[in-house]
Amino acid sequence: MQKLPQSVDFALKETSPNIGAGSVTGNKLSCTYDLVEQMQYLYVRVVKARDLPLKDVTGSCDPYVEVKLGNYKGVTKHFEKKSNPEWNQVFAFSKDRIQASVLEVFVKDKDVVLDDLIGWMMFDLNEVPKRVPPDSPLAPQWYRLEDRKGGKIKSGELMLAVWMGTQADEAFPDAWHSDAASVGPDGVNNIRSKVYLSPKLWYVRVNVIEAQDLVPSDKSRFPEVFVKGTLGNQALRTRTSQIKTINPMWDDDLIFVAAEPFEEPLILTVEDRLGPNKDEVLGKCVIPLQLVQRRLDHKPVNTRWFNLEKHVVLDGELKKETKFSSRIHVRICLDGGYHVLDESTHYSSDLRPTAKQLWRPSIGILELGVLSAVGLMPMKTKDGRGTTDAYCVAKYGQKWVRTRTIVDSFTPRWNEQYTWEVFDPCTVITVGVFDNGHLHGGGGGKDSRIGKVRIRLSTLETDRVYTHSYPLLVLHPSGVKKTGEVQLAVRFTCSSLVNMLHMYSHPLLPKMHYIQPLSVMQLDSLRHQAMQIVSMRLSRAEPPLRKEVVEYMLDVDLHKWSMRRSKANFFRIMGVLSGLIAVGKWFDQICYWKNPLTTILIHLLFIILVLYPELILPTVFLYLFVIGLWNFRWRPRHPPHMDTRLSHADAAHPDELDEEFDTFPTSRPSDIVRMRYDRLRSIAGRVQTVVGDLATQGERFQSLLSWRDPRATTLFVTFCLIAAIVLYVTPFQVVGLLIGIYVLRHPRFRHKLPSVPLNFFRRLPTRSDSML
């Protein structure tokens, strides 16, 4: 079971970027952006203009500003018929690409044929001041416009500010970047860096108790009544009441997921089942979630009666029936003591309850520097050549961050740094790289996935800067592909070591998950609903975080069947059991005297432990302590990353991958589905045999005293009586010593046939004889 090292192509690589934090020992500088390389930019903030002269024949002015630096040109939006426009736009020109010595700013009048020049000005780049946060922003100034010959025009001034800064400048996220000069005005919003917050999610618990005075249309039959609850796209129903009267009772719980701000009400309908696909609505009530009581612990909230409204059809119109007195008795609350799971349990980045009053104080800070990527593959075709417009998304807790999009580059450099509060060290941060498919304002494309990285905080040393290049691996129907590498810098800073160590004694989830646990089926359904809500809310932001991006980051498809993943999990189990198997083989070698010296030493240790049993537990714990110290020399020095061999992605059969990427329900031809079904049946047959063998061994233990085989039970009962008498009169140490020496006896005193107890056990009856 020795795991071979990963191929170099898929391996993690340590890097040494030129960042402020210095070497991996983590020397901090007094810089807020010390995990990324400093990038210099020339910033131009165009604020507004006043008293612009009227240029065209109509006697009006449609002004806009053009900022030009060498071959790069940025343009503001234009205003119709306005002499005192306000733009307040920022332009950022990368210093690495500056090939000019002067900055030119033109104010022009938008015209149908040719735009007229109103005025312009020029700045020498050697005279531009430098600004480093936390310095206050540079105050913009009024500049008098000049004509083409350099003379001052009669009227017209422009307010702007020009300075040299870095990506730490607060103007950086909203600025127009020269790197994205080819992007039109419709696509500018889609390339900016943004920070998003997941909506605050609540579990809505509806305990349906009873209903009274229902009025079914058919009074000659016993009503079969159930309650259906609807919240947005979620619909749940109670079981059919066993009390088949007009006053039914249920006492069933329905649990929904809701997100603040609450947009949709909870709708409860009482329905009578008339047939297989025919239900009659006996009444309905609409409950706004803003009025629902919030619960922080397991204490029950007060019950409430709600009147049921009934709608009848009169003259082809649906109208509310006024004389209607049916009502429903329910207990509704927003459960703030639970953590609403919106991501896979294995990769959770947040385990806090919904209610902020129950949060524990933070234990530290997580800082992430998204430096760059190299070797990205072309994700789409433009003008006959492959291109990639890459951006990164990082998700930890409720905070999502998105870097700016670097246009048309296989080696993008982002150099953006983000910070999160950490409340639990046993959490995971996920970083994904995507190709932007919406640069030109179109809504039809999708953002393609390039790859993602997961880093578990508990595997990081505190106050150490990890700078590594992570392989970006994506599984395709044709196999696993490396789509590039992303370079990250990560630092986990602990504010209180005692609080962090104390966290290891707390339950992983809030206490309500253990006091009133939800079933596995409920958790899976609620997780799916929560993922859909988060995906929908983030896709409505500006710029939107697309649905395909959110679903990839949250591992929406993790629960689907995969032969590859099943094999990987089986070998993970074998890897866990390999330690026990190795111990068993070692003990077998001891018993058969493969190494006489080792066997004699084990005899001596065994005799000492039998004579001094109080040394057994100290010896075990001392041995574990020594093993831990010994393994410290070879402790992992790098964070974990995607392992293709562990995932069985490098040797997966093409048909297994095709099955993994199949839709649900399947869209493959019937002969392929039949072949896969037969393969699954053969695997299930082996599993069935193993489960049957386990059941057989357990039933043999039960039959020792069941008198199913009277002779075997007689022998066992007689043996138990004799053993009780012998063990009563013989000291326990003598018995243990004799048993140990017998087990460790020399091979000369052994024979190849099975032992008497094993022969006796294998002859015991089982219930397999009664199986059809």
N, C-alpha and C positions, 0 to 999 in steps of 0.2 A: 504493500500500500504506500510505498514511498512515492511522493509527488515529485515529478520531474520539474526542473525550473522552466519558467515560461520562455518562449522564444523571444529573442531580443526585440523583435518588431513590436510585440505586444507588452513589453516590460515597462515598468515605471523608471523614470530617469531623474536623478537629482541634478538640479541646475544651480547656477550662481549668478542670478541677475544683479544688475547694478541698482539696488534699492537702498533706501535710507536705513532700513533695519540692519544692514550690514550682513555679516555671516550668519550661518544657521544657529549660532549661539544666542542670537536674539538681542544684540545691543540696540537699544531704542535711541532714536534721535528725537529732538524736539520738533517733530514734523507730523502733521496729521495724516500725511500720505506717505508713510515710511515703508509700506509694503509693495509699492509700485515704483516703476522708473519715472522720473520727472520728465514731462513732455512740455516744451515751451510753445506758447501760442501768442500770436498778435491778435488782441481783441479790439474790435471797433463797435462801440455802442452808438447807434443812430437813434437819438431821442425824438426830436421834432424840428420843425422849421417855422419861420414866421415872415410875414410880409413878402411872400414870393411874388415876383412880377407876373402879370398876365401875358401869355405868349402868343396863343393862336388867335385866329380870326374871330372866334366866338367871344373873345374877351374873358376866357376862363383859364384855369390852370389845373391840370391833372398830374400832380407831382409824384415822383418816386425817386429813390436814391440808389445809385450804383456805386459799390465799393470795389475798387480794382487794385490788385496787387500782382504784378507780373501777368501771368497767363490766367490767374484765378479772378473770378468776378462774381460778387454777390449782389443780389438785387432785392430791395424791399417791395412790399405790395404798393400799389398806386391808389391814390384817392381821386374821386371824381369832383372836379370843380371846388377845390379847397386850397386856399392860400396859406393856411396855418395848420398843416397836417401834423399828426403825432404817430410815429411808428414804434418807437421803443424796441427795436430789434438789435440783436447782437450777432456779429460776424466773428468767427475764429479762424485764423489762418495758421496752419502748422509751420513752425519755424524751420523744420527739416526741409520743407519744400519751398521756402521763400527764395526766389532767384532775382528779386528786384531790390532796389535801395530806397524806393519811394512808394508811399501809399497814396493813391488818388481816389478822391471822393467826388462824384458827379451828382448834381441834382438835375433831373430831366423832366420834361413835360411829355406825358404819354400822348401820342398822336396816331392817326390811322396809318399814315404812310411812313413817316420818319419822325422819330422822337426829337424834340427840340431841346437843346442844352440851356438850362436856366443859369447855372453857375457851377463852379467847381472849386476844389482846394487840394493842396498837396502837403504831405507830411514826410519829413526825412526820418527814416527808420532809426538812424543813430540818435535822434533826439527823443524817441518815444520812451516814457518813464516805465520802470518795472514796478510791479506790485505783487506782493506775496501775502496771502492770508496768514494771520488774522488782521492784516491791515484793512482799514475801512475802504469801501469801494471808491474808485476815483470819480470825483465830481465832474460831470460833463460841463462843457463851456460852449458859449456862443461864438461862432466863427462867421465872419463876413464872406459871402461868396464872391468869387472873381469870375470875369469873363475869360474867353479863350486867350486874349492878349495879356492877361495878368492884371488887368485893372479891376478895381472894386466896382461892382454893379450898384445901381442907384438904391435898390432895396432888396432885401432877402438875406436871411441869416439861418444858419444850421447849427443846432445844438448836438454835439457828440463828444465822446470820450475815447481816447486811444491809449492802450497800455499793453505791456508785455506781461504775461502771466503763465500759470501752469494749469493742469487739469483740476487742481484743487480750488480754482476760482469758482465762486457761486454762479457766475454767468455761464459756465461751461455746459451744463446739461441742456439749457434752452437755446444755445447758440447755433447759428448756421455754420457748418464746418466746411472748410475748403476740400477736405477729403471726399465730401459727398456733393461736389459741385455739379455732378451730372444728374442729381435727383431733382425732379421738378417740384414746384410748390405744393402739389397734392400729396407727395410722398414724404415731405420733410418731417411731419409729425410721426411717421412710422419708423424713423431712424434714431430718434432721440432716446437718451437713457432716462429711465423712470424708476420710481419706487412704488410698489403696490402693496396694499394690505388686504389680506383675506377677510371676507365678511365674518362678523362674529356669529358663530353657529350655536343654536340651542336645540336640545331635545325637547319636543312637545309631548308630554305624557297625557293621554286622554283615557281616564278610567270610566268606562260606560257601565253604570250601575243598573238602571231600570228605566222603563217608560210607563206612562199611565194614560188611560182613556184613549187608546188608539181607535181609529174608526176605519176598519177595512171595508172595502166595497162589497165583498162577498161575506155576509154574516152567517152563512150556513155552514162554513168550514172553520176548522181550527187554524188560526194564522201561524205561519212559520216566519217569525220576525227576526231580522238582524239589523245591525247599524253599520252604515258605511261612512267612513271619514275621508275627507278630501282636503289636501293642502297643496295648492299648486299642482304639480304633476304627480304627487304622491296620493295613492288611494289604498286604504286598508279597510277591512271589514271584520266585525266580530263573528263568532260562531252563531248559529241559529239558536235562539232561546229554547231551552227545554220546557219552559212554561208556555204552553200554546194557548194563551188567553190574550185579552186586550191590555193586560198589565204585565208584559214580559220582563224578565230579569236576566242579566248577563254577568256582570262583574268582570269584564274583560278589559285588558290594557291595549291601547293603540299608541304607537310611538312614531312621531314624525320628526323631520329635521327642518328647522326654520332659520333664516338668516336675517340679522338686523341690517337695515331698517325693514320691518315687517311690511311686505307689500300686499300679500294675499291673505284673506281670512280663512279660518278653519270652518269647513262646512260639514255638518252632521246630518245625514238623512236616515230615517227609519223606513225600512223597506220590508215588504211581505213577499216571500217567494211563492209565486203562483205556479211555476213550472220550471223546466230545465233552463230556459233562456228568457224567462218572463218574470219580472219583478215589478211590484206596484209600490210607488213612493207614498208612504202614509203621512209623512211630515218632514220638514227640513228646518234647520236653524243655522244661522250664520254668526260666527263668533270672531270678532277682531282680536288678533293676538296682542294688541297693545293693552287690552283690558285684562289679560290673563295674569294670574298671580305667579311670582317667581319664587322658586324653592331652592334653598341652598343645602339642605340636608335631607334625611329620610323621613322627617315628620310629615304626616299626611296633611294636605291643604283642605280647606273647607269645601264641601260639596255644594253644587248649585243646581237649581231647576231652570231649564230653558223651555220657553214655549215653542212648540213646533208649528210652523206655518205650512199650510197646505194650499197648493195651487190647483185650480180647476180650469178646464177649457170651456169658455163661454163665447159663442159666436166666432169660433176659430181663434180666439185670443186667450193667452195664458194669464189668468187673474188670480189674485190671492183670495182665498176664502176667509171671510171675516168671522163667522161663527164657528170657531174651531178652538177647542180647549185642551188638546193633547199636549203633553210635555215630556221632557226627558231629564233624567237625573244623572249628572256626570260630575267627575272631579277632574279639573284641568289645571295643569301647571307647566311652567317652563323650568325644566330641571337644570339648574346651574351647577350642580355638584358633579356632573359628568364631564369628561373630555369628549367632545364630538370628534370621532375619528374620521378624518378626511383624506388620509393617506395610508399606505400599507403599514401594518403594525411593525414589521421588521425594520422599516426605514423611517420611523416617526421622528419628526423634528420638534414636536411640541407635545407635552403630556399634561398641560395645565388644565384645570377645570374651566368651564365657561365663565362662571362668576368671578369677577376680579377680586372680590373680597376674600376669596379662598386661595389666592396666589401666594406662594412663598417668595421671600426676597430673592433677587438674582444672585447667582454664585460667581459670575464672571462675564467676560466679554469675548466674543468671537469676531475676529477681523479677517476679512478675505480680500486679497488683492488679485484681481483678474488681469494678468499681465498681457499675454499674447497667445497666439496659436500658430502652429507651423504645419506645413504639409497638408493643408486642407484639400479635399477632393472637389472638383467642379460639381456643383449641385444642380445647375441649370445651364441652358444654352442661350447666349445673347449675341446677335450679329454673327452667327456661325462659329462662335468659340465658347468654351466652357467658362463659367464664372461662378463666384460665390460671394454673397453679401452676408457676412457672419455677424451674429451677436450672441451674447451669453445671457442666460437667466439663472439666478441663484435663488434657492428657496430654503428658508430656515424659520421655523415658527410661523407666525402670521405674516411675516414680511417677505415679499418677493422683490427682487431687484432685477433690472434689465439694463445691460450696457447699451451704449450707442452702437449702431450698425456701421461696420467698416465696409465701404462699398468696393466691390470688385477687387478682392485681395485674397490670396491663398495664405498669406502670412499676416493676418491682422494684428495690430497692437492696440489694445484697449487701455491698459494701465489705469483702471478704475478701482477704487477701494471702498468697501462697505463694512458696516459694523452691525452686530446683533447682540442683544442681551441674552445671556444663557441662564436658564433656570434648572436645567438637568443635564449632567454630563453624558448620560446614556442616550444621546440623540444624534441625528444624522443630518448633515447639510448636503443638499443635492445641487450640483452645478451642471447645466445643460448648455450645449452649443447648437444653434439653429441657423438656418439660411433664411434670410428675409425674402419673402415672396410678394411683398406689397410696397415695393419702392416707388412705383409709378401710380399709386393711388387706386389700383385695381383691387376689387374685393373678391375675385374669383379664385386666386391662387392660395396655396397653403405654405406654411413655413416648414420646410423639410428639417428633419432631425439629423444632426451630424454626430451626436454622441453625448454621453453624460458621465459624470463622476460623482461618487458618493464618498463622503468622509465622515467616519464616526468620531465624535469628539472625545469619547473615552479612550480612544487609541492614541491620542495626542498628548505629548508632554506639555505641561503648562509653561508659558513664557518662552517657548521655543518657536522660531520662525521656520516653517517647512516650505521650502521652495522646490517644487518638483514639476516635471512635465508628464502629464497623465495621458495615456493613450485613449483616443476616442474610438470606441468600438460599437458597431451597429450590426445587429443580426438581420440578414436578408434571407429571402427564400433560397438564394444560391449559397449561403454560408455566412460566416462572420467576416466583416471587413473592417480594416482600420481606415478611418476617414481623416486622420490627422492627429495632432497632439495639442493639448491646451496646457499652458503654463500658469500655475497658480501659486500664490504665497498665502499661507494660512498661519494664524497665531491665535491660540486660546489662552487668554489671561484670566487667572483665577483671583478673585477679590478676597476670598476667605477659604483657606484650605480645610479648616475644620468643618465649615458648612458643606463643602463639596464632599468630604468623606462621610459626613452624616447623611447625605442624600442616598448613599448606597444602602442604608438601613430602611429607607422609606419604600412603600409599595410603588410600583412603576406607574400605575394609574391612580386617579383620585379615589378616595375611599368609597364613594357611591357605587363604583364598579364592583365592589366586593360585598357591600351591604345589600344592595338590590341589583344583582348582576343581570345583564342582558344575555340572551341566548346567542350562540354563534351565528345562527341564521339571521337573527335580528341585527347583529352587529354588521354582518356582510351587507344586508339590504340597506341599512342606515349609512354605511360607509359609501356605498354606491350613490345614494341620494346626495350625500354631502359633497362628493366629488363633482356631481353634476351642477350643484348650486354654486360651488366655488368657480368652476369653469365658466358658467354663464355670467356671473358677476364680473369676473376679471376680463371677460371678452367685451364687456360694455364700457370698460375704462377707455381713456384717450391718452396715448395710443393703446389700442386693445392688446391684451395678452391673449393670444389666440387659443381657441379650444384645444387644438392638437398639441400645442406647447404645454398647456396645463395638464392634459391627460398623460402626456409622456413623462412629465416631472412627477406626477402622483402615481405612476404605475397602475393605470386603470385596468389594464389587461392581465395583471399578474395572476388572477385566479383561474384563467383559462387553462384547459388541458394542454400539456406539452410532453411528448415522449422524451425529448431531450432533457427537460427539467426534472422529469421523474427519475431518469437514470442518474442525473447529477445528485439528486437528493438521496437515492439509494446508496451511491458510493460515499456520500457524506456520512450516512449512518454507519457504513462499513469502516470509514475512517475513525469514527468515534469508538467503535467496538474493537478496532485493531489493537488498541492498548491492552484490553482484556485478553484478546487472543494471544498477544505476545507474552503476557504474564502466564497464561495457561501453558504455552509451549515451554517457557523457561522452567516452570514448576515440573513439567513432564520430564525435562532433562535432568532436573534435580532427583526426581524419583527413580530414574533409570541410571543414575550415577555416570552421566556422560562426562562430567568433570568431578572426579572424586574429591578434590580439595574443596570446591564450592559446596558439595553435598555435606561434607563433614562440618564445615562452618555453619551451614543451615541447621544441622543437627544440634550443634552447640547453642546457637541462638534460640532454637526451639526449646531446648531443655531449660535454658535460663528463663525464658518467658513463662514456661509452665510452673517453674519453682517460684518465680516472682511475678505473679500475674499483674501486680500493680504497675509493672513497667511496660505493659502492652500498649496502652494509649499514648504515654509519653514517647515511646519508640516510634509509633506510627507518625505522630505529628512532627517529631524531630526529623524523620526521614523526608517528609514532605517539605519541611523547611530547607533542608540541605539541597533537595532537588530544585526548589525554587531559586536558591542562591546560585546553583550551578547553571541553570538556564538563563540567569540574568546576563551572563556574558554574551549570549546569542539572542538577546531580546530584539524584536523588530525595531529598526531605526527609521522605517518609512511608513507612512500611512497606507492602509490597504487600498486596493484598486480592483477594477474588474479583471477577473481571472478566467480566461477562455478555457483553460483545461479543467478547472473546477466546474465550470458551467457546461462542459461537454459540447461547447460551441465549435471547437476546432475540428471535431471528428463526427459531427452529426450527419446522419444520412439525409440526402436531399429530400426524400419523401417525408421524413419526419419533420423537416423544416417547412415543407409545403403544408403539412397538416397543422403545424403550429400557427401559420399565417392564414389559415382558412377562416372564413367568416362563421358566425354562429347564428342561425343554423347553416349547415354546410352548403357550399356552392359548387362542389366538385362533382364530376360524373359518377354514376351509380357503381360502375365497376371498381373505381378507386375507393369509394366509400366502403364497398363490400370487402375489398382487400384489407383496408384499415380496421374494419370491424372484426374480421377473422384474426388479425394480428392481436388486437386488443383482447379477444376471447382467449387466445393462447396464453397471453400474459396473465389474464385474470384466472385462468385455470391453474397456473403455478401458484399464484397467491392463494387461491382457494385450497390447494393441497397443503401449503404451509400452515394456514389458519386451522385446517382440520387436524394436522399433526399436533399443533399446540393444544387444541381442545382435547385431543386424545390423552396427552400427558396429564393434563389437569384432571380429567375424569378418572384416570388410574389412581391419583391421590385420593379422590373422593371415595373410590370403591374399597379402599383399605378397611374402612369401618362400616361400609354399607350392607355387608352380608350378601352382596350380589353373587360373589363366589364364596360359599360358606367355608370351604376348606382354607382358602387364602386368608380370610378374615380370622378364622380360628388360629392359624399359625401366627398372624400378626398380633392378635390380642395376647396370646401366650407369651410371645417374645416381649411385648410391652411389660407384662407382669414380672417376668424374670429380670428384665433390664431395670425396672423400678427397684426391685429388692437388691440387685447387685450394686447399683449406683447409690443406694441408701447406706450400705455397709462399707463401701469403698470410697476413700477420699477422691474428690474430683480431680486433683492434680495427678493422681496415679492413673485414672481413666484417660485423661487427656494425653499423658505421656505415652501410654500403651497404644492409643489410637494413632498418635503422630508417628511413633516408631514403626507401626505396621504400615502406614501409608508410605513412609520413606524407606521401606525395606529394600534390600539389594535385589537386583534383577535375578540372582540365583534362586531367590525364594519366591519368584513370581512365575505365573504361567499365562499363556496367551488367551485362554478362555475367559469370557466375562465373569465378573465376581458374582457370588451368591445373591447379595441384595439386588443387583441389577437384573439377574435372571428372574428373581421373584417379582420385581416391579413390572417387567415386560410381559409377564403372564397374567397380570390383573385385567379384568374385563373393562370394556368401555362401552359407550352408547353408540359407537359407530355401527354396531350390529343392527341397530334400530333405524338406521338411515335408509331412506328410499334411494 
